[in-house]
Every structure is written in C-alpha cells, then in structure tokens.
Amino acid sequence: MSDQNVEHGSFVIERLIDAPPSRVYAAFATAEGKERWFSGPDTKVQSREFDFRVGGRERLFCQWPEGAHPNLPGVRTSDFRAEYWDIVPGQRIVYAYEMYLDETKISVSLATVQFHPQGQRTRLVITEQGVFMNGYRDTGSREEGTNWLMDRLVASLPATDQRIQSREITLTRLLFAPRELVFRAWTDPKHLARWFGPAGFTVPECRVDARVGGRWALTMRANDELAATVGRDCPASGEYLEIEKPSRLVFTNNALDAAGNVILEGLTTVTFEDLGGRTRMTLRTRAWGTGEHVPFMLGGMEQGWSESLSKLGRTLTNG
C-alpha cells in the first residue's frame, strides 16, 4: 500500500428497528451492549477498549483468519481507533475513527449516529464521511460492512415478534442538603445502600465503581410481607455512561433474576441543581422489557422510585 493518492466517500444508512430508542442507544453506549454486535465477520477479538464519553476513546483490535477478506487476502489484523466528539444521550453520537489493516492506516472517517423515536420503534440514521489512503480502494465495502454490522445489532436486540413494553417517568425533589452530599449519596456504596429501593426493602449488598464505564450492582431484600409477592432478593446492576460531578449522572439500570439474567432494562439520568445549601434533584428514567412480568414491574415503577427518593430525603435530613 504505497500509493499516496486519496479517495473520498460518504453514505447514509437508515434502519427502522423494532425497539425503543433507549434500547438501541444502549447497544452503542454500553460496553456490554456493543460487545454483542461490534466485531468483524470470522475475526477473533484480541483486545477491546471502550470509554464512552466526550473525549473518550474506543479501540477494537482483531485477528483475521487467512483468506477472510476476499479482496485483501494477505491482511491478518484490523485496528479500529475512535474518539467521541459529541454525545446527546438517547439522541445522537458523533465520533471520528481511524482504521488500520496490518498497521497501515487505510482511512479516517467521521460518523454520526442518530436515534429517532417512531412510536415504540427507532429510526436509526448513520451518516459517515471518509477519506481512504495508502492505496486502499473503497468500492462500497465500508457501507456494505456497516450494513452487515447493523444486521448484527438488530439480531442482538429482542426478536421482532416479541412485543416490547416500556415506560418513562420524571420525578423532581427538593432536598434539604448541599448538592455535593446528594451526589455522594448516589455514588458512595455506603450511602446508596441506606436508601435505595422501595419501602419494605433493605440493601445488604452494594458495589459501586463510580466512573464512566464503571459498574454498580446491589441486591434489594424484601421484608416477609413483600417477599410473598416479589420474592426475597431482587438484584439489580448497571453501567455509568456519564458522570459530571456533582451535577449529573447517566447510567443503565437493569433488574435481574436469581440467575443474573436481565428481566427489565433501564436508562436513567439524574441532575442536581445547587440552590445554596439545598438541592433540586430531577430523575428521568425509562424502562423496557418483553416478558410476562414486565407489565407488573412497569406498573410499580413510579411508586418504587418515589418511595426510594423519599428514603433518600429522610436519610439526608436525619444523617
């Protein structure tokens, strides 16, 4: 690849996906979601890095079997290196990336991913502009490859014959505590365990890694009366997508069954407004799922979060 000429190309791909924007967005914005679909055909992932935030970087290094690419029979490795430039949760992702084949840079591209709600479905729009270099000729293979990846993404989501049910709520509370303390109550495991969960639940296990890409996990334990209806232990976990201390948190929140399988998925944003010793906290959360248990869980969503936030307020007031 010694040719120093360059070529330019662009394409737009649109897909109507039978899943809400929050779920499709999570497939791009979480390490767990992206690992399900983002890799090449017949390749072996050697290393993967994922730091989803503005200024964060992503890398995917893969080993190719001999003859995997019919147009490039001698290529044995590919290296995708990206940086995120703009993120609007649930709506837009903009990133630039370089692609290397056997340590030779073959392209630099700018990609925009947009998520448009269409009822309970998502109109996904991917726009990409690229420059190809060092002798690499793109004859539509980049667009073809992106379409192939979108097929994998759709396959990683629930089957289209499953009816996805979802609900979104927004709750605002005026808390009589400084913003830094309220923020810490969400990100310190000792604080979080004191208030998280509806009335009648305690949290005997709580782990928090409060950084972008870090995970949290806890177990809510029901009292005897509630255990007869919902079971004794209700585990939950998620991943931090954005952290702006002490003003904003964005994270996924998934309800799990006893085996650790996700039974209800969620995406939550919490903002903290400083009011001079007091804090206005706003929580916006969306949950979705497909199982027979989902209507019951969604039906109790507002009550559960409201009771949780009431416990938070009492904890902050009483110390």
C-alpha positions as CSV (number, residue, x, y, z in Angstrom):
1,M,0.0,0.0,0.0
2,S,2.4,2.7,-1.2
3,D,0.0,4.7,-3.3
4,Q,-0.2,8.3,-1.8
5,N,-3.4,9.3,-3.6
6,V,-6.6,9.6,-1.5
7,E,-10.2,9.0,-2.2
8,H,-13.3,10.4,-0.5
9,G,-16.6,8.7,0.1
10,S,-19.8,9.1,2.1
11,F,-23.0,7.2,2.8
12,V,-26.2,7.3,4.8
13,I,-27.9,4.2,6.2
14,E,-31.4,4.2,7.7
15,R,-33.0,1.4,9.6
16,L,-36.4,1.1,11.3
17,I,-35.7,-1.1,14.4
18,D,-38.4,-2.7,16.4
19,A,-37.1,-1.4,19.8
20,P,-37.3,1.9,21.6
21,P,-34.5,4.5,21.2
22,S,-33.3,4.0,24.7
23,R,-32.5,0.3,24.0
24,V,-30.9,0.9,20.6
25,Y,-28.8,3.7,22.1
26,A,-27.7,1.4,24.9
27,A,-26.4,-1.0,22.2
28,F,-24.0,1.8,21.2
29,A,-23.3,3.4,24.6
30,T,-22.6,0.5,26.9
31,A,-19.6,-1.9,26.7
32,E,-21.9,-4.9,27.3
33,G,-24.3,-3.8,24.6
34,K,-21.7,-3.1,22.0
35,E,-19.8,-6.3,22.5
36,R,-22.8,-8.2,21.4
37,W,-22.6,-6.9,17.8
38,F,-19.5,-4.8,17.1
39,S,-16.8,-7.1,15.5
40,G,-15.9,-8.3,12.0
41,P,-17.0,-11.5,10.3
42,D,-14.9,-14.5,11.2
43,T,-12.4,-12.3,13.2
44,K,-11.0,-13.0,16.6
45,V,-11.1,-10.1,19.0
46,Q,-7.6,-9.7,20.5
47,S,-8.3,-6.5,22.6
48,R,-11.2,-4.2,23.2
49,E,-11.2,-0.7,24.9
50,F,-14.4,1.3,25.5
51,D,-14.6,4.7,27.2
52,F,-17.9,6.2,26.2
53,R,-17.8,9.9,27.0
54,V,-17.0,13.1,25.1
55,G,-13.2,12.9,24.6
56,G,-13.2,9.2,25.4
57,R,-11.7,6.6,23.1
58,E,-12.7,3.2,21.8
59,R,-10.4,0.6,20.2
60,L,-11.1,-2.8,18.7
61,F,-8.1,-4.9,17.6
62,C,-8.9,-8.1,15.7
63,Q,-7.0,-11.1,14.2
64,W,-8.3,-12.3,10.8
65,P,-8.0,-15.9,9.6
66,E,-6.2,-16.4,6.3
67,G,-8.4,-15.5,3.4
68,A,-11.2,-13.9,5.5
69,H,-11.3,-10.8,3.2
70,P,-11.6,-11.9,-0.4
71,N,-10.3,-8.5,-1.7
72,L,-7.3,-8.4,0.7
73,P,-6.1,-12.0,1.0
74,G,-2.9,-11.1,2.8
75,V,-4.4,-9.0,5.6
76,R,-4.2,-10.6,9.1
77,T,-5.1,-7.8,11.5
78,S,-7.5,-4.8,11.7
79,D,-7.4,-2.0,14.2
80,F,-10.3,0.4,14.8
81,R,-9.4,3.5,16.8
82,A,-12.2,6.0,17.6
83,E,-12.7,9.2,19.7
84,Y,-16.1,10.5,20.7
85,W,-16.8,14.2,19.9
86,D,-20.4,14.7,20.8
87,I,-22.9,12.7,22.8
88,V,-26.6,13.6,23.4
89,P,-27.9,10.6,25.4
90,G,-30.7,8.7,23.6
91,Q,-30.5,11.1,20.6
92,R,-27.1,11.4,18.9
93,I,-23.5,10.2,18.9
94,V,-20.7,11.7,16.9
95,Y,-17.3,10.2,16.6
96,A,-14.2,10.1,14.4
97,Y,-12.2,7.0,13.8
98,E,-9.1,5.6,12.0
99,M,-9.0,2.1,10.5
100,Y,-5.7,0.2,10.2
101,L,-5.0,-3.0,8.3
102,D,-1.8,-4.7,9.3
103,E,-0.6,-1.5,10.9
104,T,-1.2,0.6,7.7
105,K,-3.8,3.4,8.1
106,I,-6.3,2.9,5.4
107,S,-9.0,5.5,6.3
108,V,-10.1,8.4,8.6
109,S,-13.8,8.9,9.0
110,L,-16.4,11.0,10.8
111,A,-19.6,9.2,11.8
112,T,-22.9,10.5,13.2
113,V,-25.5,8.1,14.7
114,Q,-29.0,9.5,15.3
115,F,-31.9,7.8,17.2
116,H,-35.4,9.0,16.2
117,P,-38.4,7.6,18.1
118,Q,-41.2,6.1,15.9
119,G,-43.7,5.1,18.5
120,Q,-42.1,2.1,20.2
121,R,-39.6,1.7,17.4
122,T,-36.5,3.6,16.4
123,R,-35.4,5.1,13.1
124,L,-31.7,4.8,13.2
125,V,-29.7,7.0,10.9
126,I,-26.0,6.6,10.3
127,T,-24.1,9.2,8.3
128,E,-20.4,8.7,7.5
129,Q,-17.8,10.7,5.6
130,G,-14.4,9.1,5.0
131,V,-11.1,9.6,3.3
132,F,-9.3,6.5,2.1
133,M,-5.5,6.4,1.7
134,N,-2.3,4.4,1.3
135,G,-3.5,2.5,-1.7
136,Y,-6.8,1.3,-0.2
137,R,-9.7,1.5,-2.7
138,D,-13.2,1.5,-1.1
139,T,-15.6,0.2,-3.7
140,G,-18.6,0.3,-1.4
141,S,-17.2,-2.2,1.1
142,R,-17.4,0.3,4.1
143,E,-21.1,0.8,3.5
144,E,-21.6,-2.9,3.0
145,G,-19.7,-3.7,6.2
146,T,-21.7,-1.1,8.2
147,N,-25.0,-2.6,6.9
148,W,-23.7,-6.0,8.0
149,L,-23.0,-4.6,11.5
150,M,-26.5,-3.2,11.6
151,D,-27.8,-6.7,10.9
152,R,-25.8,-7.9,13.9
153,L,-27.1,-5.1,16.0
154,V,-30.7,-5.9,15.2
155,A,-30.1,-9.5,15.9
156,S,-28.6,-8.6,19.3
157,L,-31.9,-7.0,20.3
158,P,-35.1,-8.9,21.2
159,A,-36.8,-10.7,18.4
160,T,-39.2,-8.6,16.5
161,D,-42.1,-10.9,17.3
162,Q,-41.7,-10.0,21.0
163,R,-43.8,-7.0,22.0
164,I,-41.5,-4.5,23.8
165,Q,-43.3,-2.7,26.6
166,S,-41.8,0.4,28.1
167,R,-42.5,3.3,30.4
168,E,-40.8,6.6,31.2
169,I,-41.2,8.8,34.3
170,T,-39.7,12.1,35.6
171,L,-39.6,12.9,39.3
172,T,-38.3,16.1,40.9
173,R,-37.4,16.5,44.6
174,L,-36.3,19.5,46.7
175,L,-33.7,18.1,49.2
176,F,-32.5,19.9,52.2
177,A,-28.9,19.0,51.8
178,P,-26.0,20.5,49.8
179,R,-25.5,19.3,46.2
180,E,-22.2,17.6,46.9
181,L,-23.7,15.4,49.6
182,V,-26.7,14.5,47.5
183,F,-24.4,13.5,44.6
184,R,-22.3,11.4,47.0
185,A,-25.5,9.6,48.2
186,W,-25.8,8.2,44.7
187,T,-22.2,7.3,44.1
188,D,-20.9,6.1,47.5
189,P,-21.9,2.5,48.2
190,K,-22.4,3.0,51.9
191,H,-24.7,6.0,51.3
192,L,-26.5,4.2,48.4
193,A,-27.3,1.1,50.5
194,R,-29.0,3.2,53.1
195,W,-31.8,4.5,50.9
196,F,-32.0,2.6,47.5
197,G,-35.1,0.6,46.9
198,P,-38.9,0.9,47.7
199,A,-40.4,0.9,51.2
200,G,-40.0,-2.6,52.8
201,F,-36.6,-3.3,51.1
202,T,-33.1,-3.2,52.5
203,V,-29.8,-3.4,50.6
204,P,-27.4,-5.9,52.2
205,E,-25.1,-6.0,49.2
206,C,-23.9,-2.9,47.3
207,R,-20.9,-2.3,45.0
208,V,-20.2,0.9,43.1
209,D,-17.4,1.8,40.7
210,A,-18.4,5.4,40.0
211,R,-16.5,6.2,36.8
212,V,-17.5,6.3,33.2
213,G,-17.6,2.7,32.1
214,G,-17.6,1.5,35.8
215,R,-20.4,-0.7,37.0
216,W,-22.7,-0.8,40.0
217,A,-24.5,-3.8,41.5
218,L,-26.8,-4.3,44.5
219,T,-29.3,-6.7,46.0
220,M,-32.6,-5.4,47.4
221,R,-34.0,-7.7,50.1
222,A,-37.8,-7.6,50.7
223,N,-39.4,-8.0,54.1
224,D,-41.6,-11.0,54.8
225,E,-44.8,-9.4,53.5
226,L,-43.3,-8.3,50.2
227,A,-41.3,-11.5,49.7
228,A,-44.5,-13.5,49.3
229,T,-45.3,-11.4,46.2
230,V,-41.9,-10.4,44.6
231,G,-39.5,-12.9,46.1
232,R,-36.9,-12.3,48.8
233,D,-33.9,-10.9,46.8
234,C,-34.2,-8.5,43.9
235,P,-30.7,-8.0,42.3
236,A,-30.0,-5.0,40.0
237,S,-27.0,-3.7,38.2
238,G,-25.9,-1.2,35.6
239,E,-23.1,0.8,34.0
240,Y,-22.2,4.5,34.3
241,L,-22.4,6.3,30.9
242,E,-21.8,9.9,32.1
243,I,-20.6,11.5,35.3
244,E,-20.3,15.2,35.7
245,K,-19.6,15.7,39.4
246,P,-21.6,17.0,41.2
247,S,-24.3,17.9,38.7
248,R,-25.2,14.9,36.5
249,L,-25.3,11.1,36.3
250,V,-26.4,8.9,33.4
251,F,-26.4,5.2,33.9
252,T,-28.1,2.0,32.9
253,N,-30.2,0.1,35.5
254,N,-31.2,-3.5,34.9
255,A,-33.4,-5.7,37.1
256,L,-32.0,-9.3,37.2
257,D,-33.4,-12.7,38.0
258,A,-31.8,-15.0,40.5
259,A,-29.5,-16.4,37.8
260,G,-28.3,-12.9,36.8
261,N,-30.3,-12.7,33.6
262,V,-31.7,-9.2,32.7
263,I,-35.5,-9.1,33.0
264,L,-36.0,-5.4,32.7
265,E,-33.7,-2.8,31.2
266,G,-33.4,0.9,32.1
267,L,-31.7,4.1,31.3
268,T,-31.6,6.8,34.0
269,T,-30.5,10.4,34.1
270,V,-30.2,12.3,37.4
271,T,-29.4,16.0,37.6
272,F,-28.5,18.0,40.7
273,E,-29.1,21.8,40.9
274,D,-27.4,23.8,43.6
275,L,-29.8,26.0,45.5
276,G,-27.5,27.4,48.1
277,G,-27.4,24.6,50.7
278,R,-30.4,22.8,49.2
279,T,-30.6,20.7,46.0
280,R,-33.2,20.3,43.3
281,M,-32.8,16.8,42.0
282,T,-34.5,15.6,38.9
283,L,-34.7,11.9,37.9
284,R,-35.7,10.8,34.4
285,T,-35.8,7.1,33.8
286,R,-37.1,4.8,31.1
287,A,-37.5,1.0,31.5
288,W,-38.4,-1.6,28.9
289,G,-38.7,-5.4,28.5
290,T,-40.6,-8.2,26.8
291,G,-41.5,-10.8,29.4
292,E,-44.8,-11.6,31.1
293,H,-43.6,-10.0,34.3
294,V,-42.9,-6.6,32.6
295,P,-46.4,-5.0,33.0
296,F,-46.3,-5.7,36.7
297,M,-42.8,-4.2,37.1
298,L,-43.6,-1.1,34.9
299,G,-46.9,-0.6,36.8
300,G,-45.0,-0.2,40.1
301,M,-42.2,1.9,38.6
302,E,-43.3,5.3,39.7
303,Q,-44.3,4.1,43.2
304,G,-41.0,2.3,43.6
305,W,-38.8,5.2,42.6
306,S,-40.9,7.7,44.7
307,E,-40.5,5.6,47.8
308,S,-36.8,5.3,47.1
309,L,-36.4,9.1,46.8
310,S,-38.5,9.6,50.0
311,K,-36.0,7.3,51.8
312,L,-33.2,9.4,50.3
313,G,-34.7,12.6,51.6
314,R,-35.1,11.2,55.1
315,T,-31.5,9.8,55.1
316,L,-30.1,13.2,54.2
317,T,-32.2,15.0,56.7
318,N,-31.6,12.6,59.7
319,G,-27.9,12.0,58.9
